[in-house]
Amino acid sequence: METTPAIEPPESIVVQRYFRLRDRIGTIAPLRRFRLPGGSGGWRRYGVHLAVMLVALTAIFIPRFSLSVSSLALPQNHQALTGREYLDDARPLTRGERPAAPLVSEDEVLRRAGVMHTTEALYPELQARTYAVADGDTLYGIAARYDLDLKTVIWANDALVKSPDSLSIGQELVILPLDGAYYAVAEGDTIESIAEKYKVSSDAILNYGGNEIEDGTPLTVGMKLVIPGADLPEPPPRVIAVPAQERTYTARVVDPQEGSGSLIWPVSGRISQGYSGGHAAVDIAGDTGSPVVAADDGTVVLVSWMTWSYGYHIIIDHGNGLETLYGHLSEIDVEVGENVSKGEVIGKRGSTGRSTGPHLHFEVREGGVRRNPFNYLP
């Protein structure tokens, strides 16, 4: 911040003011009779001079003080604080003159001290949304993307309840904002009856902001309610008719659904037998009825109900010459020619065929040659 330098009166002006004031004071009678303690004549002589000098010094320094005050500049942030632009009036004030109000330019633009930013609040999603199935999607992947339980995704969509293993590109799915049920109000329903059905409290339904209902307000038939924390059953099993006799179905697939090339474990359990020259597979032992899933996206090219060798088994073509085989199943839940997704349930572990106990016989074939599954599994 720059300050205008104080203006020093010329020496000749100071001297002239001194003598002029001395002469003026000297003509005042009471001042000539001024007496200082002691009564000395010298004090009478110099008393006038001292008084004149005091008045002269006062007259000299008052203009200097006025000039210094008038030369003070506004602080640099003054415009930001007031939002005004002032015209620079650098003319020094004369003695006794009061500063004029600051001039404001006609084209001034009022500005705020700082630019205010508004950040969009991250409010939780309360309403159900829709999602269009894309190429490569699986139910497990969609559920994981929205941090939902698989049962929440299935039971919110009637088509998946009827056929949970089938997805088509472009198919629109209802996605809830949290785990629970998506319920369409039926005739005679009440909050209490719905809460009892899903084993939740009435307050859980009433207090959920996305429902926008109040206690005592009648429900409208067809309105959709989100039931947070609803107790959902397992999806109904897909019924596949088992042939009365051994039967094998195959499909010649010209353009199978291509997988990612990265396999996942088809079932959990204990490795009861590994890969060897006489056993070109890996056996995964566990409980009968444990779900077996597709190791990768692909197309079912063989479904077989046999009472010997592999027993009930499935072969999936993953494209690029890669196939997987799932043997000794107790149940088969897919049909030949069906496209399946990685992680999708295709059957249940069992002990059919030539087996010494419940386990999954898992093979990986590349170009028709059985390979070591451990080289493909994570």
N, C-alpha and C positions, 0 to 999 in steps of 0.2 A: 504494500500500500504506500503510494507516494503522497507526500505532504507538501503543499505549496510553501516555500521558504518565507519566513517573516520579513517584512519590509523595514529596513533600518532607516529612521529619519536622518537626513543630512545633518552634519554637525552645526552648520550655520543656522539651521532652523531651531535646533536645541538652544543655541546661545540666545537667539532672538527671543524665544519663548521665555527664557530665564529672566532676561532684563525687563521684558514687558510685564511679567508677573511681579517682579520685584518692585517696579515703579507703581503698579496698581495696588499692591499690598502696602507699600510705604505711605500711600495717601490715606490709609485707614487710621483714624485717630486712635481707636481702642488698641490697635496693635502696637502703636508707638508707646503706649503706656503699659505694655506688657512687662511684667516683673517676674524674674526667676528667683528662686530661694537664694538668699545670700545678699540680695540687693546690690550686687556689683554693677558698676556702670558698663563693664565689658560685656556682661550678659545682656544688658539692654541694647548694646550696639549690635551684637551678633545674633540676637534673637530674631530680628527681622530677616537677616540673611538665611538663617536655618529654616525659618518658616517658608521663605520663598523657594529654597532648594527642595523642600519636601513637596510643595505644591507642583514645582516644575517636574520632579521625578514622576509624580503621579500622572501628570498630563502626558508624559512621554510614554510610560509603559501601558496605559489604558488602550491606546490605539494598537500597540503591538499585540496585546492580548486578544483584542477583537479580530485582528487580522489572522492570528493563529487559529482561532476558533472557526472562522469562516472558511479557512483553507482545508479543514478536515474533510477527507473524502469518505464517501459511503463505503462500508465494508464490501468486499468483492461478492459476498453471497447475499447482499441486500436485495438485488433484483430477483434472485431466486426465492427469497423469503416473501417478498411483496408481490411478485409477478408483474412488476411495472418496469418500463425503461424510461429513464429520465434524460432530458436534454442536458448536455454539459454546459453549465453557465459558469465560466471561469472568471467573470468580472469580479474583482475584489470589492468588498463592501466598504463604504465610507463610514467614518465614525458616526455612531448614532443611528445608522440605517439598519432596519430589521430585514432579515433574509426573506425573500419572497417564497411563496409556495412552489414546490418543484413543478416544472413544466412537463407535461406528458405529451409525447408525440401523437399526432392524430391517427397514425397508422399503427399504433402500438397493438401488440397481440398479447393477451394475458396468457401467461404460462404458469404451470404448477411448479413447485420446487423440485419435484422428482417425478419420474414416470412410474405410475402405479401399475403393477401387473396383477392380474387375477389368475390364479391357478385353478384348473378344474378339479373339483373334489372327487376323490375316488370312492363313490358310494357303492355299496355292495349290490350286485344284481339280484333282484327279487322276483322277476317274472321269468317264466319259461321262454326259451328261445328255440329256434329251429336251426338245424345243421344239415347241409346237403352232403351226402356221402360222396367222397372223391376216390379216385383211383388209388388203390393200395390201402384204403381204410379197413380196419377191423373193429369189431365191437369192443374188444379189449383196448385197442389204441384210442378209440373215441372216448371211452370211459376214463382212461388215464389222462387224456388231454384236458378234460374238464374236472379232474379230481373227483370222480364219482364212482360208486360201486357199480359193477356190471348189472346187477339186478335193478338198480334205479333206471338205467338206460333202457333195459328190456321192458319193464312194466309200464314205462311212460309211453310206449309205442305198441299199439295193438298188433301191428304187422309182425313185430319181433316176438311178441308173446306167442303168436301162432307158428312162427318159423324163425326162431332166434339165430339159426345158423346161416340165414340168407341175407345178403346185402346186395344192393344194386347201385351203380354209380348214378348220382342225381337223386337218389331216394332221400326224402326229407325226414329227419328224426327230431323228435321233441327232446330238448336237453333241459333238465331242471337245474336251478341254481345251486341246489344242495341235495344230499342224499335224502330220499323219501319217496312218496307216492304222488302221482298226478291223477286226481280223482274227479270224475264228472258226476255232479250231483244228480241223483235219481229221485223219482217221486217218493215222498215220505221220509227222505233223509233229514237228519238233524245233525248239528255239530256233535252232539253226544254219541249218536249212533256211528258216525264216521270215525270219531276218535276211538270208540270201542273196537271197531273193525280193524283198525291199524295199530291198536295197542299203544296209543299215545294219549296225552291229556287234552281236554278240550281247549285249554289255554294255549297249547302248542299250535293249534290251528287258528284260534282267534288272534293271537299276538303276532302271527307272522304277517309282516307288512305287505307282502305281495298279494295276500288274499283280500284285503280291504273290506273286511266284514266286521260287524259289531255284535256283541252278545245280545241276543234277543231279536236280531234282524232275521227275518225268514229267508231261507235259501231259495235260489231260483234253479229250477230244473235245467240241467245242462251246463251250469256254470262250473268252471274248472278251479279246483283248489289244490294248492301245494300242501302236502302233509309232511312236515319236517320230521325226520327220524322214524318214519313209518316202518313197521315190521313187515318186510316183504318175503313171500315164500320163494322157493326155488322155482325157476321157470318150468312150466309143464314139459315133460319129456317128449321129444319128437318120436312118434310111433313109426317104426319101420317093421313091416311084416317079415317074419322069418320064414323062409321056405320050409316046407315039410320035409324036404330031402336036401342033400348036399347040392349046392348051386353056386355057380360062379358067374358073375356078370362083368363084362369088360366093355370098354368104350375106346374107339379109335379117335383120339383127339388131335386134330390137325394143328390147332393153335391154342395150346393149354395156357391157363392163367399163369403168367410168369412170376416166380417168387423173387425175393430179394437176394438169394444166395447165401443168406446168413440164417442158420437154423437155430431153433430153441429146443430145449428139452421137452419131449412130448408128454412126460409124466414125471412126477416126483417119486422117490423111493430109493431103494438100495440096489447097487450094482451086484447082481447075483452071478453074472458071467460076463466076461469081457470079450473083446475081439481076438480071434485067433484064426489059424489056418483052417481048423475044422469047425469054427463057429464065427462066420463072417457077419457078426451082429453084436449088439449089446443088449443084455437082458436086465430089465429094471423091475425088481420085485416090490410088491406092496399089496395093499388090500384089494380084494375083488370089488369091482364097481367104481374104483377111482377114475375120474374123467381123464381121457386121453385126448390131447389136442394136436392139431396139425403143426408140424415143425416149421412150416413156411407156407406162404400163399401158393396155391396150385389148383389142379383139377383132378378129381377122383377118376382114375382110369380102371380100377378094379375093385370089386366088392365080392367077397367070397365067404360062404358059410360051409366050412369043411369040418369033418369030425376027426381028421388026421392031419399030420404035418403042421401047417401054420394055424390050424383051427379057423376061427373067424378072423379074417384079416382084410386089410385095405392097402391099396397102393395109390400114392398121390404123385402126379407128374408136376414138377415145379418149373419146367422149361429148361432150355439149354442142356438137355440130356440128364438132368438130375431128378431122381425119384427117391421116395421114402416108403418103406413098408412097415406096417404095424400089425403084429401077429398075436395070437392067443387071446383075442378080445372076448369078453363075455357079452358084449352088445355092440352093434354097429348102428350109428346114427346118421349116416350119409348115404347118398345114392350115387351110382355110377354116372359120370358125366357132370357132376355137380362141382361148381367152383367153391373153394373153401379159402378161408383167411388164416394167416398165422395166428395161433392161439385159439382157434375155434375148436370146440369139442366135436370129435368125430366118432367117439365110441367109449367103451368102458374096459378097464383092465380085467382080465380073467385068466382062465387056465384051460381054454379049449384046445383041441388038437393034441399034438405030442408035447405034453407039458408035465412038469413035476410039481407045479404049484403056481399060484397066481403071480403073473409077471407080464411085462410087455416085451415082446421080441421086436427090436427096432433095427431096421437095416437102412443103409444109405447106398444107393446105386447111382453110378455115373457112367453114362454110355453103356448101360447094361451090365457093368462090372460092379460087384459088391465091394464097397470101400470101408475103411475103418471109420465108424461114426464119430469117434473122438476127434478126428481131424476136422470135423465140420461143426461140432457142438461147442458152445462157449465154455 
